[in-house]
Amino acid sequence: MTINLSLQQLFGENAVSDANYLIINKNDLNLSSDANNNSEQLLAAIIKRGFDNFEGYITTETGAVITDEKNRPISYNNSNLYHSNIELWRRQLFSDRYQHIFVVEMDEL
């Protein structure tokens, strides 16, 4: 079974969207609430959250797993719809840190 991920599954429980804005709470992405989070950190956190929700069990709004008539959890798996490829593009050494730049490619199958 495949399902479309909800806004909250992809961006976090407190994500909201309207015609002009998408607002994402950094805490929902397991990031520290830091005004200095860079774009790479934010993108990586969003991609990781999406991957974490790409397959799993269907749950109620309270988080209880929904089961079938034989009490087996009902699962979903979207991996047959998308292909992703993440490659290290460049690694750079600074005096106080490494910077890793990745290329993320996602294709709809």
C-alpha positions in Angstrom: 0.0 0.0 0.0 1.3 3.5 -0.8 0.1 6.8 0.7 0.8 10.5 0.2 2.8 11.9 3.1 1.0 14.6 5.0 2.5 18.1 5.5 3.2 17.1 9.2 4.9 13.8 8.2 7.3 15.5 6.0 7.9 18.8 7.8 6.9 18.1 11.5 3.9 18.2 13.7 3.8 22.0 13.9 4.2 22.7 10.2 1.6 25.0 8.7 1.0 26.1 5.1 -1.2 28.6 3.3 -1.2 30.1 -0.2 2.0 32.0 0.4 4.0 30.4 3.2 5.3 27.2 4.6 6.3 27.4 8.2 8.4 24.7 9.7 9.4 24.4 13.4 13.1 23.5 13.7 12.4 21.4 16.8 10.2 19.2 14.7 13.2 18.5 12.5 15.4 17.5 15.5 17.5 20.6 15.1 18.6 22.9 17.9 16.7 26.1 18.0 19.6 28.2 16.7 19.2 31.3 14.5 22.5 30.2 12.8 21.3 26.9 11.3 22.5 27.0 7.8 20.6 25.9 4.7 22.4 22.6 4.3 21.4 21.6 7.9 17.8 22.5 7.2 17.7 20.6 3.9 19.4 17.5 5.3 16.9 17.5 8.3 13.9 17.7 6.0 15.2 15.0 3.7 15.9 12.7 6.7 12.4 13.3 8.1 11.0 12.4 4.7 13.0 9.2 4.6 12.0 8.3 8.1 8.3 8.5 7.0 8.7 6.9 3.6 7.5 3.6 5.1 5.9 2.6 8.3 2.5 1.8 9.8 -0.7 3.6 9.5 -1.7 5.2 12.8 -4.6 7.1 14.3 -4.3 10.8 15.1 -3.2 9.8 18.6 -0.4 7.6 17.3 -2.0 4.2 17.8 -1.2 1.7 15.1 -4.2 0.6 13.0 -4.6 -3.2 12.5 -6.5 -5.4 10.2 -9.1 -8.0 11.1 -6.3 -10.4 12.1 -4.7 -7.8 14.4 -1.8 -7.3 12.0 -0.5 -3.7 11.7 -1.4 -2.1 8.4 1.8 -0.9 6.7 2.7 1.4 3.8 5.8 1.6 1.7 6.4 4.4 -0.8 9.8 3.2 -2.0 8.4 1.8 -5.2 7.3 5.4 -6.2 10.6 7.2 -5.8 14.3 6.7 -6.3 16.8 8.8 -4.4 20.5 9.1 -4.8 22.7 11.1 -2.3 26.4 11.5 -3.2 29.2 13.4 -1.6 30.2 16.1 -4.0 32.9 18.0 -2.2 34.7 18.0 1.2 36.4 21.1 2.4 38.6 21.5 5.5 38.4 24.8 7.3 40.5 25.8 10.3 37.8 24.8 12.7 35.5 22.3 10.8 34.9 20.2 7.8 32.3 21.1 5.2 30.6 18.3 3.3 28.6 19.2 0.3 26.2 16.5 -1.0 24.2 16.2 -4.2 20.6 14.9 -3.7 18.8 13.5 -6.7 15.2 12.3 -6.4 13.3 10.8 -9.3 9.6 9.8 -9.5 9.3 6.3 -10.9 
